[in-house]
Amino acid sequence: MKYTFKEYVRPEIIRDHLNMGGLDNEGVEIKVNSLYIERNGKATIPVMGEMHFSRVPRSQWRTALEKMKAGGIDIVATYIIWIYHEFEEGKYDWNGDNDLRAFVELVKEVGIEMCVRIGPWCHGEVRNGGFPNWLLKKECQLRTNDSSYLEIVEGWYRAISEQIQGQLFKDGGPVVMCQLENELTDNAEHLLALKQLAIKVGIDVPLYTVTGWNAVNGAKIPVDDVIPTFGGYCDAPWDEGTDKLAPCSRYYFTGIRNDSAIGKDLIKESGEDDWRLPYMRYPYATCEIGAGLMNTYHRRYKIHGMDVYAMTLVMLCEGANLLGYYMYHGGINKVGKQCTLQESKATGYPNDYPIISYDFQAPISSYEETRESYDLLNLLHLFVHEYGEKLAKMTYVEAEYTPPLGDMTKLRYGIRRDENGGFVFINHYQRLHKIDDIYDVEIDTGEVQFEPINVVGPIAFFMPFNMDLGDGVVLKYATAQPLCKSNDKWLFLEIPGIEPHFIFADESNQKEIITLNIDEAKRLRKSGDRVYLADEVGKSIEYLTSAKKTGYKLTKIKDAPFEIPIMFKDELCYSDKKNIWYSLDLVDDSDDEFINIDLKCDVMQLYADGNLLDDDFYHGLPFRFPKSILKNKELYIVASEYQDDSYME
């Protein structure tokens, strides 16, 4: 069957309309037009990954940042969580894991850039959305232009500014971007006031962003002063129910930037006036492509690499020119004085999250293991780094026929192109659902007709047509996915189930092409001009549905070895379930770096020398810990009795 597309219309690019951009101390200039971000006049597609420095032990920072860079991350985004740094009013803590300045300096040393998400409110599954307890007791209207509130925020912003001075882009530093607030949908005047306040205290960067989503027509934003950013998640941990949800729309080509599902636990329905976010004034930028999911108490997940990869590939087709992941690196929550710091129903928020664990099943775990999502996403990152200057100028064109949401029988496809050529994207993956195999697919772009292919199994890929390989060589089409160049050779991925064929516009003028299978491509890395295969790839720890009980001994004990603080005990008693205690002993002769505790329960807490070290809600996978953090400690696990009262995959 032949598959065609709607007519391509060259986009009209608007320039010099946004109050953004800037120069560094060596004359490098960043500008923004309506289609892409420019660096010294060159179109770019940056890749941004979220890592919360204060949720990662300082001893892991360098390893974490180097792994992010190796996985293709250009910009590390981080919340600066107010309650972590000013738990007591007027007493700032920038020490240890909270040392923002040390983190920024390390970011520069590693050789990537930074987006500071300065709040004041951040959400981030933090107590009070990041607001300190003392702030909630003030007689002022939070998240508004109430002068009393803005005066307090100015003090917070000024404290952040003092930590990052000298490390801004204009000074030759890595801080290139700033996100103001988070998920504020209906107060453009307040967002503008926050930007003006940030600049006033010295947070002066080329790029300012806000989250652009809300339930109806996009957030109300100061139109010319910020870039709205978007995202999408493969499920909804915040959904109130415990049933399986309808198939996620992010696996369909819709061209819709605004995912109204994000934040619907906290964002109220709006849109009663005539507001419409003017999307075409801005490049399609993302900040929260869900690179994993957190387990809420009532909804629990197993995230696989393709869950993230296929969704990202669809957004890339639809024109995303800033790929931003949340979370890219997992974390560990801090605990406050006399209270926990995670979001919970006890604090008036709609969800219960683990006290300590913020692993997120992210591409890089909270214990520095990489997952399959890390390796798969890098396939896209290699390409946008290699071909981004051309790809950024290409726009999304819809398929002639788009299957309706929920359909599992029709081909899902789209195209990203310019006047000369582009890339055909096909997604044949739907999380938790099987899509019917489709045979004899003939793609016709209008200029090029591909040979028939069969689209079978859970795959997502893109294929080029009229692709400029350099030196006047044009690839008419290929039934393989481009990755990157190695010297003058192009590397392509052999798409599972599809034989790779390369047809050149001029058979007498070709370039050498190397094809890699999926297992080889997962190991592919590029650093500067060096292309190599990594020794190890993601250990696919998300697929461990059972585990060898090696490296440890778990023994049930009758009596609790100590009294649990009430703020930790609450987590174990959501439904008055029985608690069972175990002693945990490491086996010294085991060479395993990690132990996998296959313990079916409801909530698990791990204590080391009487201190809560980690916790999580059981979600059908083993609890996994590095032995390095357990050695030479007295270890106990307390687990509440399993009951089937939550959504679990």
Buried (B, 14 or more C-beta within 10 A) or exposed (E): EEBBBEEBEEBEEEEEEBEBBBBBEEEEEBBBBBBBBBBEEEBBBBBBBBBBBBBBBBEBBEEBBBBBBBBBBBBBBBBBBBBBBBBEEEEBBBEEBBBBBBBBBBBBEBEBBBBBBBBBBBBBBBBBBBBBBBBEEBEEEBBBEBEEBBEBBBEBBBBBBBBBBEBBBBBEBBBBBBBBBBBBBBBBEBBBBBBEBBBEBBBBBBBBBBBBBBBBBBBBBBBEBBBBBBBBBBBBBBBEEEEEEEBBBBBBBBBBBBBBBBBBBBBEEBBEEEBEBEBEBBBBBBBBBBBBBBBBBBBBBBBBBBBBBBBBBBBBBBBBBBBBBBBBBBBBBBBBEEBBBBBBEEBEBBBBBBBBBBBBBBBBBBBBBBBBBBBBBBBBBBBBBBBBBBBBBBBBBBBEEBBEEEBEEBBBBBBBBBEEBBBBBBBBBBBBBEBEEBEEBEBBBBBBBBEEBEBBEBBBBBBBBBBBBEEEBBBBBBBBBBBBBBEEEBBBBBBEBBEBEBBBBEEEEBBEBEBBEBEBBBBBBBEEEEBEEBEEBBBBBBEBEEBEBEBBEBEEEEEEEEEBEEBBEBBBEBEEBEBBBBBBEBEEEEEBEBBBBBBEBBBBBBBBEEEBBBBBBBBEBBBBBBBEEBEEBEBBBBBBBBEEEBBBB
